[in-house]
Amino acid sequence: MAGERVKLKVQARDSRGSAESRRLREQGLIPGVLYGNGDKAQPFCIEERELRKALTGDHGLHAILDVILEGQQKAHHAVVKDYQLDPTRARLLHIDLHEVRLDQAIQTNVVVELTGEAAGQKEGGILSQINREVRVEALPMEVPDHLELDVSAMVIGDSLRLSDLRVPEGVKLLDDPETVLATVSPPTKEPEPEEVEPEEGEELEGEAAEGEEGAEGEVAAEGGEPEAEAAGEEQNAEG
């Protein structure tokens, strides 16, 4: 269950833009924006290692961040709204935080983790997780880090839907109850190689070839006898 409070000291910044963001990242700082109620937004920057430390705790992205702007005492309760990662390196490029009230519910995505081994897997079935996140509504301090879905009773052909997911008290699921979360499909069978039978034309051609050879042999044999008889007649005449 969420509930971890992480203090985050940030520096306010006046300018925004790609050039300014690149300059900050070169200094080891991550640019960000803290959004409040309405159109109010406060640009800030924070040391990358401090931000990573805050977001890699037990509650990760669901931690409640007590954001304190440099030179101020008041903490702004906030949650991660969005973030941008470098596609080639595991490095944060930008982060957006959203200020919240701890007594008002928020909506966010929560990861679904499958637990147990499906009975159908033991029979060769294939377990597939169709949806890895669900949308929930809860008070900021009650948003779960993740939700568990037990698949051990699933046999081949079974599906588990959102309606099968158990959530803690105070947490409301917002997606369609019929949303499929996991399935166990039959094992894939490799097609057996088919025996290739010769076509009729091929058989006839082979038989015809054998017949032709036989005919040539017969002709050669028949043609040899008159030559031998003629040679014998010549010898008899000389004698």
C-alpha positions in Angstrom: 0.0 0.0 0.0 1.2 3.5 -0.8 1.8 5.9 2.0 5.5 6.7 1.9 6.2 10.4 2.2 9.4 11.5 0.5 10.9 15.0 1.0 12.1 16.6 -2.2 14.0 19.9 -2.1 14.0 21.6 -5.5 15.3 24.8 -6.9 12.8 27.3 -8.6 13.8 28.3 -12.1 12.4 31.3 -14.1 13.1 30.3 -17.8 11.8 27.3 -19.7 12.7 25.9 -23.1 14.9 23.2 -24.7 18.1 25.3 -24.5 17.7 25.9 -20.8 16.8 22.2 -20.2 20.0 21.1 -22.0 22.1 23.5 -19.9 20.6 22.2 -16.7 21.2 18.5 -17.7 24.8 19.3 -18.4 25.1 20.4 -14.8 23.6 17.2 -13.5 20.1 18.8 -12.9 16.8 17.5 -14.1 14.2 20.2 -15.2 10.6 19.8 -14.1 7.3 21.5 -13.5 5.1 21.4 -10.4 1.4 21.8 -11.5 -1.1 23.1 -9.0 -4.8 23.9 -9.1 -5.9 25.6 -12.3 -3.2 27.0 -14.6 -0.7 27.5 -11.8 2.7 25.9 -12.7 6.1 26.3 -11.0 9.2 25.3 -13.1 11.9 23.8 -11.0 15.1 21.7 -11.2 16.6 19.1 -9.0 19.8 17.1 -8.8 19.4 13.9 -10.8 20.7 11.6 -8.0 18.2 13.1 -5.5 15.3 12.6 -7.9 16.4 9.0 -8.6 16.7 8.3 -4.9 13.1 9.6 -4.3 11.6 7.5 -7.2 13.4 4.2 -6.5 12.2 3.7 -3.0 9.7 1.0 -1.9 6.8 2.9 -3.4 8.5 4.1 -6.5 6.3 6.3 -8.7 3.4 6.1 -6.3 5.3 7.8 -3.4 3.8 11.0 -2.0 6.4 13.7 -2.6 6.6 16.6 -0.2 8.1 19.2 -2.5 9.8 22.1 -0.9 10.9 25.0 -3.1 14.3 26.5 -2.2 13.8 29.3 0.4 10.4 28.2 1.4 9.2 26.2 4.4 5.8 25.0 3.1 5.7 21.5 1.6 3.6 20.9 -1.5 2.2 17.4 -1.5 2.6 16.0 -5.0 2.6 12.9 -7.2 4.4 12.0 -10.4 2.2 13.2 -13.3 4.6 12.4 -16.2 8.2 11.9 -17.0 10.5 11.6 -20.0 13.4 9.2 -20.4 16.3 9.3 -22.8 15.5 6.5 -25.4 19.2 5.5 -25.7 20.2 5.8 -22.0 18.5 5.1 -18.8 18.4 8.7 -17.8 15.6 11.1 -16.8 15.2 14.1 -19.1 12.2 15.8 -17.5 9.6 15.3 -14.9 6.1 16.7 -14.2 4.6 16.7 -10.7 1.0 17.3 -9.8 0.1 18.9 -6.4 -2.6 17.0 -4.6 -4.6 17.3 -1.4 -4.2 14.3 0.9 -8.0 14.3 1.7 -9.1 14.2 -2.0 -9.1 11.2 -4.2 -6.9 11.0 -7.3 -6.9 8.9 -10.4 -3.8 7.0 -11.5 -2.5 3.8 -13.2 -1.4 0.9 -11.1 0.5 -2.2 -12.3 -1.1 -5.6 -12.2 1.3 -8.5 -11.2 0.4 -12.1 -11.9 1.0 -14.6 -9.0 1.1 -18.4 -8.9 1.5 -20.9 -11.8 -1.6 -21.5 -13.9 -2.8 -25.1 -13.9 -3.1 -24.9 -17.7 0.7 -24.1 -18.0 1.4 -27.6 -16.5 -0.5 -29.0 -19.5 1.4 -27.1 -22.0 -0.8 -24.0 -22.2 0.5 -20.5 -22.7 -0.2 -17.9 -20.0 -0.5 -14.3 -21.5 -1.0 -11.0 -19.6 -3.2 -8.9 -21.8 -3.2 -5.7 -19.8 -0.4 -4.8 -17.3 -2.0 -1.7 -15.8 -5.4 -0.6 -14.6 -6.8 2.8 -13.7 -7.9 3.3 -10.1 -9.2 6.1 -7.9 -8.2 6.5 -4.3 -6.9 8.9 -1.7 -3.2 9.7 -2.4 -2.0 7.8 0.7 -4.1 4.8 -0.2 -3.1 4.2 -3.9 -1.6 0.7 -4.0 1.9 0.2 -5.3 0.6 -2.7 -7.4 -2.3 -5.1 -7.5 -1.9 -8.9 -7.5 -3.9 -11.3 -9.7 -3.8 -15.1 -8.7 -3.7 -17.2 -11.9 -3.1 -20.6 -10.2 -6.6 -21.9 -10.9 -6.6 -21.0 -14.6 -6.9 -24.0 -17.0 -6.5 -23.9 -20.8 -9.1 -21.7 -22.3 -9.7 -19.6 -19.2 -9.6 -15.8 -19.0 -9.4 -13.5 -16.0 -11.1 -10.0 -16.2 -11.0 -6.8 -14.3 -14.0 -8.1 -12.3 -11.8 -10.9 -11.0 -9.3 -8.4 -9.5 -9.4 -7.9 -5.8 -8.6 -4.4 -4.6 -8.1 -3.0 -1.1 -10.9 -1.1 0.6 -11.0 2.5 -0.5 -9.7 1.8 -4.0 -12.1 2.0 -6.9 -11.4 0.4 -10.3 -12.3 2.7 -13.2 -11.9 0.5 -16.3 -14.6 -1.7 -17.9 -15.2 -4.8 -15.6 -15.0 -7.0 -18.8 -11.4 -5.9 -19.6 -9.3 -9.0 -20.0 -6.2 -9.2 -17.9 -4.9 -12.7 -18.5 -5.6 -15.7 -20.6 -4.3 -19.3 -20.9 -4.3 -20.4 -24.6 -3.8 -24.0 -25.9 -0.3 -25.1 -26.8 0.8 -24.3 -30.4 1.2 -27.5 -32.5 3.9 -27.6 -35.1 2.5 -28.8 -38.4 3.7 -32.3 -39.5 5.6 -32.4 -42.7 3.4 -33.7 -45.6 4.6 -36.5 -47.8 5.0 -35.3 -51.3 3.5 -37.8 -53.8 4.7 -37.8 -57.4 2.1 -36.4 -59.8 0.6 -38.6 -62.6 2.6 -36.8 -65.2 5.9 -37.5 -63.5 5.1 -41.2 -63.2 4.1 -41.5 -66.9 7.3 -39.7 -67.9 9.4 -42.1 -66.0 7.6 -45.1 -67.4 7.9 -43.6 -70.9 11.6 -43.1 -70.5 12.0 -46.8 -69.4 9.9 -47.8 -72.4 12.0 -45.8 -74.8 15.2 -47.4 -73.5 13.7 -50.8 -73.9 12.6 -50.1 -77.4 16.1 -48.8 -78.3 17.6 -51.9 -76.9 15.3 -54.1 -78.8 16.1 -52.2 -82.0 19.8 -52.5 -81.4 19.5 -56.2 -80.8 17.4 -56.8 -83.8 19.7 -54.7 -86.0 22.8 -56.7 -84.9 21.6 -60.0 -86.2 21.4 -59.1 -90.0 24.9 -57.7 -89.8 26.3 -60.9 -88.4 24.5 -63.0 -91.0 25.8 -60.8 -93.8 29.4 -61.2 -92.5 29.0 -65.0 -92.4 27.8 -65.1 -96.0 30.8 -63.1 -97.2 33.2 -65.5 -95.5 31.4 -68.5 -97.0 31.6 -66.9 -100.5 35.4 -66.3 -100.2 35.9 -69.8 -99.0 
